[in-house]
Amino acid sequence: MRKWALVSVWLLCSGLWAVDINHASEAELDGLRGLGPAFTRRLMAERSRGPFASWDDLMRRVSGMGRTTAQKLSDQGLTVNEKALNAEKNSDPLKP
């Protein structure tokens, strides 16, 4: 089991595998560069109140999650509702 967890973390960190924040395990989130155990616990606690609707919702609800951190996580394959940060931003043509 540990071997598969390590493979999953490696695939996630290498960008070969995307994972959605609303479905990610604590181990998958801990495997992302830039997320420590305390930050992961805040994410998991906030997610337990309800799924994240968008990247903006995630950044608003989780303390310490700003645009820079969100971009770094998105670049590593993290998605919100299966959308990368840039994909979500570009989906609304009325937004600058």
PyMOL commands that set and color helices and strands:
alter all, ss='L'
color gray80, all
select helices_A, chain A and resi 2-13+26-30+37-48+55-61+67-75+85-89
alter helices_A, ss='H'
color red, helices_A
select strands_A, chain A and resi 19-20+78-79
alter strands_A, ss='S'
color yellow, strands_A
deselect
rebuild
show_as cartoon
